[in-house]
Structures are given as structure tokens and as C-alpha cells.
Amino acid sequence: MIPGPFLLYLGHSDDPVAIKTSRGLAEFRREDCVGEFRHDDCPLTLGLPRMGVVEAAMARARTLVLGIASAGGQLGPDLVEDAAAALAAGMNVAAGLHERLRNEPRLVAMAAERGLQLFDVRDPPGDLSVGKGYPRAGRRLLTVGTDCSVGKMYSTLALTRALKTRGVAADFRATGQTGILIAGEGIPVDAVVSDFISGAIEQLAPARDDGGWDLIEGQGSLFHPSFAGVSLGLLHGAQPEALVLCDEPGRAHMRGIPGRPTPGLAETLERNLEAARVTSPGVRAVGICLNTSGLDRDEALRLCARTEDELGLPCTNPVAFGVEAIIDRLLCVEPSAPATIASR
């Protein structure tokens, strides 16, 4: 477990999506966050007190969380300098980047000298097996998306909370760095060797017989040329009984690929259902979650209503409007129901 309280890192970021890990912690573990660290050229904020590392250490912050997604997951010079400053101030450092803190000799030496720790969140377990796809007990929901960073983690967490509120046993199964930091455990699926992705998810959400649900955080998109392999492995390993599709309306193109348009909702849903049937023949869709943060409330409600009418599935912004209609649909799902997109 990474010791809190946390100082959340924004650094020089000017892309709201790039700070999604820090934002997720501020949203779902705000009580564990004492402040945010950002340079003068950073126009973003999480609404937390702005602090330097010395000030944060005096406020009893124990760990600087480098909660940003840099290009290629690299630990650039700026991050190394800021991490070193945090260590000098007496804080541990955590990161979920592909480039590991433990591979930076300067940081390793400073942490050892001061009795501090470096936490590389994107380390998968070393005992993974290849997936088998055999049927296993339990009820599982997987969030899928039209693109990366469209709200799959937020939707999965909201659905988990809603089930628990109704007295249903439910566990959030984290598959990305932000989710793992929030949950305190999980498997960073994009750091798993491709042959072991489906097996990793079988291990993350094993058979259960208590009638409860495993809600598995989706990653990437079947339509994204960079990350579709992770998305497909998740679908096969999850063996989901239910899918929830996530989307951010109005995106000009697939994230990181100008000129490549995002797919339509109906097409995305059908392709995900088709792929999921390989290991879960009875899978079906139970709802749509839209990230409508760029729209005003009335416009967002109208869009959700139109989408619901077009696809015949409950549609909502899980943060703004809740997920009760999706939970209603989910709890009526029978495992033997045929996989289909409902239509009107």
C-alpha cells in the first residue's frame, strides 16, 4: 500500500486528459490528498491547495504521486527533478508510468539514503498464466469504449458504488494506474505481455459464488490501432455477462491519431459484443455512459435521451446523473440471455 496523504503532481501539464491519474485520486480519494504540485506554466487545477514539496511535507504529505500520463509513459527530466525534490523533502514517490522510477539511479540512491520508497504502480504480477477461456462462476461487468480516456474508470467506479448502495456485493477490479491507486490493488493490463492479458484478467476477477459482481475497468478501444490488443484481451479474460459502453461525444478524432474519426456507438457496441462472445456467449449490453462534461446540463440530458431512444439502452452521464437506470437493467439480466443490442 502506498502511504498517504498524497501530494498530487500536475507539473507543466496543459492537457486535462494527461492529468487523469491525479484527477482520479482527487475525485475518489480526496480525503487522502493534501494538495497539488504544479509549475507556473500549468493552467490546470484540481481545486486542491497549491503546494511546493517542502510545504506539502510540512502538511504531512507522505507521497508525491506523479499522476500524469506523459508521451510514451516516459520519466522525463522535469519529472526526475521534481521527484528528487520530493525525496529531499522527505516524501516517498509513486508513479504509474511505463518508465520505472527504480530505473533512475539518482532517485534510487536518494530514496535509499533517506529510508524512503519508490512505488512503480505499473508493475504486473510475476505469476501470470495464459488465459484458458473456460467458463467460471460469478457475475462480471466490463466497461468498453469508443476510444481511450472516455470515462471507463469513472463509470466502473460509479456502477460499483451504486450496486453496494443497493446492498449487492460488488468489487471494482482495477486495470490501469489510476484505478490501482484508487483501489489500492489491481493489475496494470497495458504492462502485461500480450500472451498473458486474458489470463491476467482471469486472475484479477476469479470465480466467485456469493452472487456478487466483479466490475472490471476497461482499457482502450477495439477501434484504436494502438491499444486494441489490450481491449480484446480484456474482453476475452473478463468473460463478461454485461457490457457498458463509454463515450465522450464531440471528439474530433481518436486520441493521439488526428485524422482517424471515432466510431459510432452502435458499431462499437456490436463489435465488442461479437468479440466478447468468444468466451461469454450470453453477454449483452446493459447501458451507455457518456462523458458530457463539455456540454451544459440540458444539452447533456437531451443527448442521453436521444441515445437511449436510438439504442434502446439506458444512457447517462454517471457523474452528473447517476447510474440507477443501468443498475436496474443490470440486475434484471439473466446469464442465459442471448447477446444482442436491444432496439426499438
ABEGO torsion letter per residue (X at the ends): XBBOBBBBBAEABABAAAAAAAAAAAAAAAAABABBBBBAABABBAGBBBBBAAAAAAAGBABBBBBBBBBGGBBBAAAAAAAAAAAAAGBBBBBABABBAAABAAAAAAAAAAGBBBBBAABBBAABBBBAGBBBBEBBBBBBBABBGAGAAAAAAAAAAAAAAAGBBBBBBBABAAAAAAAGBEBBAAABBAAAAAAAAAAABBBBAAGBBBBBBBBEBAABAAAAAAAAAAAAAAGBABBBBBBBBGBABBBGBBGBBBBBAAAAAAAAAAAAAAABAABBBAEBBBBAAABBAAAAAAAAAAAAAAAGBBBBBAAAAEAAAAAAAAAABBAABBBBBBBX
